[in-house]
Amino acid sequence: MRIEGNSFGKIAIAVAFSPRCEAILAEARLLHQKLGAQMFFVHVGKKSLQEEQYLKHLLHRFELDAPNNQIIWEEGEPVETIISICQRLDIDLLVAGALEKESLLKYFLGDISRQLSRKVKCSMLLLTEPSTHPKGFNHLVVEGTDHPKTENTIAIAVELAKAFQAGDVTIIQESDPSKLALIRTEELKENEADQRKEDLLREEDERLEEILRCTDCDGLKVITQRIEGKPGYVISNYARLKSADLLVVNSPDKPMNLLDRVFPHDIEHALADLPCSLLIVNPKETF
C-alpha cells in the first residue's frame, strides 16, 4: 500500500557523543530542510549538565532547535530503549550512523545501529559517511523484488529523490537462478520450462511497470534493470559498483536473529558490508 504525502513526518536521530556527532546533526539538518519533519534527538545514557548543554549548543548551531523539535534523553539498554521510544512517539524514520563494514565479531554480535535495523518497526536510515557538509542523495538504487512491500518502498524512494532533486533512481529486479532452476525440476519439457520462465519474468516486468504508472515520478529519471544472482548480494554489489548514494530496500518480514546471519536473509548482505547509506523501508501498517 502506498503512503501519500510526506511519509517521514516524524524523524528520530540517534545521538551519541562520538567524533561523528556533528556530521550526523548536519545530515539531520538537511533532512529537516528537505522533508520538513518534526525532529526528535534521542540519546540513551545518564544525563549530565555538560553533555546536555553541549547537545543544545549543537542543535542551535545546526538550526535544529525549533520549538517543535525535542530532545529525548533516557537511561537503559540502548537498542531496546530506542525501539521503545520510536514506538511511543510513533516515529516514521530512525536515523543513525553506521560503519561501512562490521568485523567478524561485530557481525555476529551486531553493533547498535545494525541491531536496531534488525528490530525496529519503523523505517531506518543508516548513514555510512555522514558529513558536516552533506550533499544529499543524487543516485538512488531501489529494490524492485516481487513483494507486497515493494510498491510502498518504490513510492518512498521516489518521494525522497524528488525532495533531494536526485539525478536518477535505478530499480533493480533480482532474478534468483536457484529459484528459476526449480522450474526445470518440474515435469515439463525443456521448451515448456523455458516458456514458464519467460512468463514469470514477463509478469514481474508488468507488475513493476504498473507500480511505476501509479507512482508520481514527476519528471524524475527512473531506470529499471534486471540482474541475475543471489538476492541481497546482487543489489548491494550493484550499488557499490555504481557509487550510489542511497540503497533503498524492503524491511524484513520478521525480526531477524543469529540464524538469519548464519543463513543470511537478503538484507544481511547489505548490513554486513554496506555499499553506501541504507534506507530500510518499513510500512507504518506493520507498527
C-alpha positions, 0 to 999 in steps of 0.5 A: 500500500502506498503512503501519500504525502510526506511519509517521514513526518516524524524523524528520530536521530540517534545521538551519541557523543562520538567524533561523528556527532556533528556530521550526523546533526548536519545530515539531520539538518538537511533532512529537516530542510528537505522533508520538513519533519518534526525532529526528535534527538534521542540519546540513551545514557545518564544525563549530565549538565555538560553533555546536555548543554553541549547537545543544545549548543549543537542543535542551535548551531545546526538550526535544529532547535525549533520549538517543535523539535525535542530532545529525548534523553533516557537511561537503559539498554540502548537498542531496546530503549530506542525501539521503545521510544520510536514506538511511543512517539510513533516515529516514521524514520530512525536515523543513525550512523553506521560503519561501512563494514562490521568485523567478524565479531561485530557481525555476529554480535551486531553493533547498535545501529545494525541491531536496531535495523534488525528490530525496529518497526519503523523505517531506518536510515543508516548513514555510512559517511555522514558529513558536516557538509552533506550533499544529499542523495543524487543516485538512488538504487531501489529494490524492485523484488516481487513483494507486497512491500515493494510498491510502498518502498518504490513510492518512498524512494521516489518521494525522497529523490524528488525532495533531494532533486536526485539525478536518477533512481535505478530499480533493480529486479533480482532474478534468483537462478536457484529459484528459476532452476526449480522450474526445470525440476518440474515435469515439463519439457525443456521448451515448456520450462523455458516458456514458464520462465519467460512468463514469470519474468514477463509478469514481474516486468508488468507488475513493476511497470504498473507500480511505476504508472501509479507512482508520481515520478514527476519528471524524475529519471527512473531506470529499471534493470534486471540482474541475475544472482543471489538476492541481497548480494546482487543489489548491494554489489550493484550499488557499490559498483555504481557509487550510489548514494542511497540503497533503498530496500524492503524491511524484513518480514520478521525480526531477524536473529543469529540464524538469519546471519548464519543463513543470511536473509537478503538484507544481511548482505547489505548490513554486513558490508554496506555499499553506501547509506541504507534506507530500510523501508518499513510500512507504518501498517506493520507498527 
